[in-house]
Amino acid sequence: MSRSSLCPCRAARGLVPAGLFFLLSSAFAGAERASPRGAGEQPPPGFVADTLSLTVSGRDVPRSVVYSHLKRKLARSVQLQPGAAYSLLLEEKNVPFVSFPLNSRLSFAAPVRLSGNGYREITRSVNVIVRNLVLEDVPGPAFFHVSNSPEEVGRAGKFFDGELGRLEGARFLFHHKNVSGSTLYFVFVLENRHDVPAEVALTAPQAGIARSEMKAGHKAAAGFLTAAHDGVRVFEELPPGAQLVAYRETFPPGETLSVLCEAVVTGGRGVRVSARLLSGYLDDERIDGVIDGLDARRARGVFPAPAVEKSAGFTAGGAWTYLSIGDDPLRELTNGGALMGNYGVTHRMRVTVFNPGKSAEKVKIFFFPGAGPASGTFFIDGERVEIPNAKGSETVELKTLRFEPGERREVVVETMPEPGSYYPARIVFGARAAGDGRTSATDD
C-alpha cells in the first residue's frame, strides 16, 4: 500500500523546515557521479547530508523499522531546487542487517539520486549510522486516544489534534472504513511549535488495511503488540517550527484501516500530535474540519492509561482458571463513555501455576472468544502465538507447559483485544496428566 522507495520524491510545501540541512556544493567533491553531457554547465538539483544518524531502541529492532526511519530522516535532510526530485536507490530487502541488536552501533551505505530537468544528475552514497540504545526512565503512555466513531468515514478531515508535554506519552488507535468512493491518505503528524528542539520516542505505527475489518485490526494489533513487547522505538528529532509526517498510509475506498502507535516526548517543551485524512498524497494544507457523525456504539475520545494487570492462580488437578480479556471497560475522561471491549488495551496476566501431584502435569492454555469470531496475538512467557481467526464457539489451544511434581512457577500472558474482532474473550488454564491425555479437572 505504501509508495515504493524507488519513486522520485519532489520538493513540496512544508515537507522540509527551512535551514534544517544546508550543504555547500563542495560537499559533493569526490562523492557524485554527474551525467556526462553538459554536466559542467548545469547546476546541481539540490543537496543531501553526507551522514544520517538514526537512533532506535529495543531488542533486535527489525530492519523494516530502521528503513522507515531512514526514509523519514532522508526526506528532512534533502534540499531540492524547484522542479528537482530525489530517489532512495536502496530497497528494504537490501539493508545489510536483518535486525539491530540492543546496545549496538551499525552502519551501511544508502545511495541517493538527485535529478531534474535542467539540472545535472547526481548519485551519491549517504553513510547511515544506526545506534540502538538502552532506554532508561522513559514513561509509558498515560493516555489512550481512540478513534473508532464514526466507523465509516466519507471525506477528508481531522481525527485528533492535541499537545503532549515533556515526558508525557500516549497511545493512539484509529480504526475506520473508507466509504468516500475515492482514495484517501492517512497521516500521523508530529509538530514542534516551540522555540527549542524537541525529541519524540515513537513506537512505530503499525497498520492493517483489508476488506475484512478483522484482518485489518489483527495486522495492526499483532505488529504493535510485538513492537511494544520488544521495546522497539525510534527517536525523531524536531527542530523549532518543524513538522514531521511520522506515518503516511494510502487508504483505498471500501477498505478498513487500523493503526496503532505510541509517542512519548523525551526532549523539549512539548509536541503537537495530530491524525488526519487527506484527499491527496502530498496535500499538506491544514485541515480544520473534524470528522463528525459519532456512533454511540463505537468509542472515540481520550481514555486512561491503556494497561490492565491481572493475577490469578491455577492448581493442576483442580478447577480450571478463566481470565477475561476486554471486560471492565476504560472510561472516557471527559464524558465517561465506555471503551467496550477495551480494544487496543494491553492486558498482562500473571498466573501462578502449581502441580501438587506426584506425577508430571501438562498445563494447557486456551483462547476462547465466546462473544463471536476473533483474532488474537499472545506472548506466553515471551513466546509469540498468533491466532488470525477463531470462531466464537471455538476453543483454541495456545500452548502446553510441562510442570514436574511439586513445581510452582509464574506464567505471564500478554495480549490485547484486537480491533475488528468480538471481545470480551477469555484465556483458560487447564491441565492434563502427562502421558495419559486425561483432563485432570475431570479425572474423578
Secondary structure, DSSP 8 states (H G I E B T S, - for coil): ----TTS-EE--TTSS-TTS----GGGGTTT----STTTTTS--SEE--SEEEEEEESTTEEHHHHHHHHHHHHHHH-EE-TT-EEEE---GGGSS-SEE-TTEEEEEEEEEEEE-TTS--EEEEEEEEEEE----S----SEEEEE-SSSEE-S-EEEEEEEEETT-EEEEEEEEEE-SSS-EEEEEEEE--SSS-EEEEEEEEEEEEESSHHHHHHHHHHHHHHHHHTT-EEEEEE-TT-EEEEEEEEE-TT-EEEEEEEEEEEESSEEEEEEEEESSTT--S----B-----TTS-EEEEE-SEEEEEEEEETTS--EEEEES-S--B-TTT--B-TT-TT-EEEEEEEEE--SSS-EEEEEEEE--SS-EEEEEEETTEEEEEEEE-TT--EEEEEEEE-TT-EEEEEEEE---TTS---EEEEEEEEETTT--BGGG--
